[in-house]
Structure formats: C-alpha cells, structure tokens
Amino acid sequence: MLLVACSKDTDKVNSLPQDEFIQAYFNHRETKTQTYVDPYRQIERPGDDLEAIIIQEIASAKSSIDLAVYELNLPLIAQALAKSSLRGWQ
C-alpha cells in the first residue's frame, strides 16, 4: 500500500488583536514567517525567540517575577533571574 499526501505552503495569516496584558508566542511555526538565531548554536530557527522575550520581560520587571516552567535549561534566563535577585526582586 502506498499513501501519499500533498499540501501547498501555508499562507501567512494576519495577526489578530490581542489583549494588552496577554501575549502569545510560539517556539515553532510551520510557515517560517518569524525566525531567530539560536544564541547557543548560531543556527536560524523558525518561531519566536522565547528566550530573548523572557529575558526582556525579566529585565523590565518593576518589583517581582513569576515564571512557571516545566524544565529550565537555558543559561541566559537563569543569569537574568540571578541578576534580578541582585536588584532585590522576588
């Protein structure tokens, strides 16, 4: 038995309005409309640079940081959290 499937390239979908306090990011995108360079391996990857986004949010925190993760194996985020604790943030 031979099964074959084809699909055309996915067109870029226009962004929908978002609540100002809720932002959605994706670490993998099928359309490759958004790419970034991995800071560890220096390779281009599809999706949002979640690590850079999280680091930027940590740096802009005014009083506290709440971060829920299943597993943290990104040293730059750990360093940003350590720096924020030196500023007195909880």
C-alpha positions as CSV (number, residue, x, y, z in Angstrom):
1,M,0.0,0.0,0.0
2,L,1.3,3.5,-0.9
3,L,-0.1,6.6,0.8
4,V,0.8,10.0,-0.5
5,A,-0.3,13.4,0.8
6,C,0.5,16.8,-0.5
7,S,-0.2,20.2,0.8
8,K,0.6,23.7,-0.5
9,D,2.7,26.1,1.5
10,T,0.7,27.7,4.3
11,D,0.0,31.4,3.6
12,K,0.8,33.9,6.3
13,V,-2.2,34.7,8.5
14,N,-2.7,38.2,9.6
15,S,-2.3,38.8,13.3
16,L,-5.4,39.1,15.4
17,P,-5.8,41.8,18.0
18,Q,-4.7,40.7,21.5
19,D,-5.4,41.9,25.0
20,E,-2.6,44.2,26.0
21,F,-1.8,42.0,29.1
22,I,-1.8,38.7,27.2
23,Q,0.7,37.9,24.6
24,A,1.1,34.6,22.7
25,Y,4.4,33.4,21.4
26,F,5.3,30.2,19.6
27,N,8.6,28.4,19.6
28,H,7.8,26.6,16.3
29,R,6.0,28.0,13.3
30,E,5.1,26.0,10.3
31,T,5.1,29.0,8.0
32,K,8.5,30.2,8.9
33,T,7.3,33.8,8.8
34,Q,9.2,34.5,12.0
35,T,12.7,33.3,12.6
36,Y,15.6,33.9,15.0
37,V,19.2,32.9,15.5
38,D,19.7,30.4,18.3
39,P,22.3,32.1,20.7
40,Y,24.0,28.8,21.6
41,R,24.3,27.0,18.2
42,Q,24.1,30.1,15.9
43,I,21.5,28.5,13.7
44,E,18.4,30.0,12.3
45,R,15.2,28.6,13.7
46,P,11.5,29.1,12.9
47,G,9.4,30.7,15.6
48,D,9.6,33.4,18.2
49,D,12.8,33.8,20.2
50,L,11.1,32.8,23.5
51,E,14.4,33.0,25.5
52,A,15.0,36.6,24.4
53,I,11.4,37.6,25.1
54,I,11.5,36.1,28.6
55,I,14.9,37.8,29.3
56,Q,13.5,41.1,28.2
57,E,10.5,40.7,30.5
58,I,12.7,39.8,33.4
59,A,14.9,42.9,32.8
60,S,11.8,45.2,32.7
61,A,10.3,43.8,35.9
62,K,9.5,46.5,38.5
63,S,9.0,44.5,41.7
64,S,8.6,40.8,41.2
65,I,9.0,38.0,38.7
66,D,6.7,35.0,38.5
67,L,7.9,32.4,36.0
68,A,6.4,28.9,35.7
69,V,8.4,26.4,33.7
70,Y,8.5,22.6,33.4
71,E,12.2,22.5,32.7
72,L,14.8,25.3,32.6
73,N,17.9,24.5,30.6
74,L,18.5,28.0,29.2
75,P,21.5,29.6,31.0
76,L,20.8,33.1,29.8
77,I,17.4,33.0,31.5
78,A,18.9,31.7,34.7
79,Q,21.5,34.5,34.6
80,A,18.8,37.1,34.0
81,L,16.9,35.7,37.1
82,A,20.0,35.9,39.2
83,K,20.7,39.5,38.2
84,S,17.1,40.4,39.0
85,S,17.5,38.9,42.5
86,L,20.5,41.2,43.0
87,R,18.2,44.1,42.3
88,G,16.0,42.9,45.1
89,W,13.2,41.4,43.0
90,Q,11.4,38.4,44.3
